[in-house]
Amino acid sequence: MISHSVDCINVKSPEKNESEDAYIVNKSALVYGVLDGATPLVPFEDENGHNGAYLSAHLFKDHMERLMPIDSLIDAVEEANFQIYEKMKEYRVDVTKAEER
């Protein structure tokens, strides 16, 4: 059996309060990824001071890191995107406007 090692580094931009990016490491499901949280065009912060880019990247990360080896990657991506959509509606983001999404 081949042993794999994954090193992850996430460095915050000096101009930002926190990194909007995230990485996925799910060794059991063999899912690895990097999520680039796009800086929002419209200002938004949740109750903890996180913007939409941070929230989306971390929601997606958390979902993908819970995958089991038998789960469908396509279904998992669709479900994570649906969860992001539901979270936007919860925060009353106007999802009909691209600049708000």
C-alpha positions as CSV (number, residue, x, y, z in Angstrom):
1,M,0.0,0.0,0.0
2,I,1.2,3.5,-0.9
3,S,1.3,6.0,1.8
4,H,0.3,9.6,0.9
5,S,1.1,12.8,2.7
6,V,-0.7,16.1,2.2
7,D,0.7,19.4,3.5
8,C,-1.7,22.4,3.6
9,I,-0.9,26.0,3.9
10,N,-3.4,28.9,3.9
11,V,-2.0,32.4,4.2
12,K,-4.3,35.3,4.7
13,S,-3.9,38.4,2.6
14,P,-2.6,41.4,4.6
15,E,-5.5,43.4,3.3
16,K,-8.2,41.1,4.7
17,N,-9.4,40.2,8.1
18,E,-9.4,36.4,7.3
19,S,-8.7,34.1,4.5
20,E,-11.7,33.5,2.2
21,D,-10.1,30.4,0.9
22,A,-10.3,26.8,2.2
23,Y,-8.9,23.4,1.4
24,I,-10.5,20.0,1.5
25,V,-8.7,16.9,2.9
26,N,-10.8,13.8,3.1
27,K,-8.4,10.9,3.0
28,S,-11.0,8.2,3.5
29,A,-13.0,9.3,0.4
30,L,-9.9,10.3,-1.5
31,V,-11.2,13.9,-2.0
32,Y,-8.8,16.8,-2.0
33,G,-9.4,20.3,-3.2
34,V,-8.7,24.0,-2.9
35,L,-11.6,26.5,-2.7
36,D,-11.0,30.0,-3.8
37,G,-13.6,32.2,-2.0
38,A,-14.3,35.1,-4.4
39,T,-14.4,38.4,-2.7
40,P,-18.0,39.6,-2.6
41,L,-19.1,42.5,-4.8
42,V,-21.8,43.4,-2.2
43,P,-20.9,43.8,1.4
44,F,-22.3,41.2,3.7
45,E,-21.3,39.8,7.1
46,D,-22.9,37.1,9.2
47,E,-23.3,37.3,13.0
48,N,-19.7,36.2,13.4
49,G,-18.2,38.8,11.0
50,H,-17.6,36.3,8.1
51,N,-18.4,37.4,4.6
52,G,-20.1,35.3,1.9
53,A,-16.9,34.1,0.3
54,Y,-15.7,32.7,3.6
55,L,-19.0,31.1,4.4
56,S,-19.4,29.5,1.0
57,A,-15.9,28.1,0.9
58,H,-16.1,26.7,4.5
59,L,-19.6,25.3,4.0
60,F,-18.4,23.5,0.9
61,K,-15.3,22.3,2.7
62,D,-17.2,20.9,5.7
63,H,-19.6,19.1,3.4
64,M,-16.9,17.5,1.3
65,E,-14.9,16.5,4.4
66,R,-17.9,14.5,5.7
67,L,-18.1,12.4,2.6
68,M,-17.9,8.6,2.9
69,P,-15.9,6.6,0.3
70,I,-19.2,5.2,-1.2
71,D,-20.7,8.7,-1.8
72,S,-21.1,10.1,-5.3
73,L,-18.8,13.1,-5.8
74,I,-21.3,14.6,-8.3
75,D,-24.2,14.3,-5.8
76,A,-22.0,15.7,-3.0
77,V,-21.1,18.8,-5.1
78,E,-24.8,19.3,-5.9
79,E,-25.8,19.0,-2.3
80,A,-23.0,21.4,-1.1
81,N,-24.2,24.0,-3.7
82,F,-27.8,23.5,-2.6
83,Q,-26.7,24.1,1.1
84,I,-24.9,27.3,0.0
85,Y,-28.1,28.4,-1.8
86,E,-30.2,27.7,1.2
87,K,-27.8,29.6,3.5
88,M,-28.0,32.6,1.1
89,K,-31.8,32.5,1.3
90,E,-31.6,32.3,5.1
91,Y,-29.5,35.5,5.2
92,R,-32.0,37.1,2.7
93,V,-29.5,37.4,-0.1
94,D,-31.2,38.3,-3.4
95,V,-30.2,35.2,-5.4
96,T,-31.8,36.6,-8.5
97,K,-28.9,39.2,-8.7
98,A,-25.5,37.8,-9.7
99,E,-23.6,40.5,-7.8
100,E,-25.3,39.4,-4.6
101,R,-24.5,35.7,-5.1
